[in-house]
């Protein structure tokens, strides 16, 4: 009998891997620490996804439904792996609840952690209720509750979106680019303008990195079709005059100080390594790279590998990643894991 593949993490990458394996008859044991599947798009209440424009509850929710209907997939919610031992084709995992799972291979699709803006206190988060994060704005949009200032429920007339909060910042030890924040912020800015046509939206940036085909659809369309204003600046602090928030900094194009009032300030928060990565590294005996993400083996020798044979990785567990690419990497990891399981089955038959 074919040993199942153990998948840890039920977000886009894990769901994709599980579905791909189940479609070819490969048993899967899917372990998710939260009380429901879907990962960040569902658990954090994302709104419209980049670049499809589909609502997260429909797109990722559909992936969840397909996985839950698959007879080849056993889902373990509110569970974590506490022990993992063995060799490719013959692994044993023990869950916190005491259950033991024999597996031919494992896929870590454990995702990321949103940067906590409390670690950037000078930019006002935690001090002023109307300083929020992109995730909170996504929740306003997805819940259809409307874009409102949390302090008093009014609709903002002026909104500032500050890029690279928790990314590309040596002072707080986040030296990496979080890859998708520029595009997500442009998307959110357009959604705010669609919902509140009289609201002025400003994006403060160091550089704009709407990479690849995102440039026209997000960077240029946000300016030319939605009249979002971009200010190249370095932000010093976010304060309040008692009525409105005050964003202070330097316009780096004209080299002069700027002080502009806003009703709402949005932190475009970056992607941190999963807070559980040190634990996962110890349990699965795999290496982490310098920033704390799961280290990948060479892509040229085999996609999705880690430092341990038979243990694969996909999605934002390896670094900041888009949802679409995470889904693709999940399928790639599934192929690698399937190869291990089939090889073990053939050896056992001999």
Buried (B, 14 or more C-beta within 10 A) or exposed (E): EBBBBBBBBBBBBBBBBBBBBBEEEBBBBBBBBBEEBBBBBBBBBBBBBBBEEEBBBEBBBEBBEBBEEBEBBBBBEEBBBEEBEBEBBBBEBBBBEEEEBEBBBBBBBBBBBBBBBEBBEEBBBEEBEBBBBBBBBBBBBBEEEEBBBEBEEEBBBBBBBBBBBBBBBEEEEBEBBBBBBBBBBBBBBBBBBEBBEEBBBBBBBBEBBBEEEBBEBBBEBBBEEBEBEBBBBEBBEBBBEEEBBBBBBBBBEEEEEBEBBBBBBBBBBBBBBBEBBEEBBEBBEBEBEEBBBBBBBEEEEEBBBBBBBBBBBBBBBBBBBBBEBBBBBBBBBBBBBBBBBBBBBEEEEE
